[in-house]
Amino acid sequence: CAIIILPGIEIVRYSGRQYVFSYENFASISLHPQRVFELAFLWFFGTIQTATSYRIHFWGSHVLNTEAPFILNSYFGWGILFFAVSGGLLRGERHEPFSCRTRRYFLLLSLCFLIGSFGRFLPYFPMMYRIFPFVSFLFHSPEKLVVGMAFPVSMLTGYASEWYFQRGA
């Protein structure tokens, strides 16, 4: 274990991760709540092909604090999100390998990542920043917390699709 961790600690000293951002810098790149629709519908606010063409094709710039969005696309798809939510809410047997409690935990975890990505748009976010200072070290912006949804959403989607399609087979 030390053969992996010790070189990693040495490398962090030379990376951008060594700096802890102020609250203003950290919270400036937060996911606007109106951009939640982009999770379900591809290019809901338009497309961004290049860094300079976003003004022409991206009409969601009124919800941004910066020139261009930090994460260009946070698309999961409405089908995936439907399966993920239904996978978290389905009732199951106790002897299943993926218990109801675990699925509800994954659903709650993905919601926590989504809500945390709103950052400065949340009323309690400055307090959360002071309580959990390691979040700014790990993510450098709240908007990146959307990436944490990928694993729990994929697990829930896999369970729900297996549940729906094996029942019919």
Disulfide bonds with the S-S distance in Angstrom:
none
